Amino acid sequence: MSESTSAGSARAAGGVSSDTSVAYAILRVSFGANIMLHGVSRILMGHDAFLAYLNHYFEHAHGIPLGMLPAFATVQPWVETILGLLLLVGLLTRFALIGGGIVVLCLVIGTNLAQDWLVSGLQLIYAFLYYYLLAHIGENGISIDAMMGSK
């Protein structure tokens, strides 16, 4: 039996082909590493440096209270690190994808208020990846969640 025939049989039987699981795992792990390293790099740069960046970025943005930036600079790097790590290892994947989707929604709103249309457009790629991985979570066969029998 050829690979494509066995993969087709697995899909017809309601299963997920091994190629589909591998492809999903590659995307999930790559995306998780990207998100986690966003957070890790901000933690390593230090709170003060990240806060200075945010203050400069949003100094002319309307609708963003600058007083909330210190709290954001404290929380955001850890949220990215934790959600990215969960995606990287495939643990609590559904939770991590929904949480990450909410985070990117907030970032898109802030970026649009800062009128940074280029970055806002790039953030839509992240939003799509969260959508795609969540919509196809049934393909998450190579993960800690799959070993534990959960999504």
Summary of the structure (lengths in Angstrom):
residues: 151
radius of gyration: 18.4
end to end distance: 30.7
largest distance: 64.0
contacts: 439
relative contact order: 0.15
helix: 80%
strand: 0%
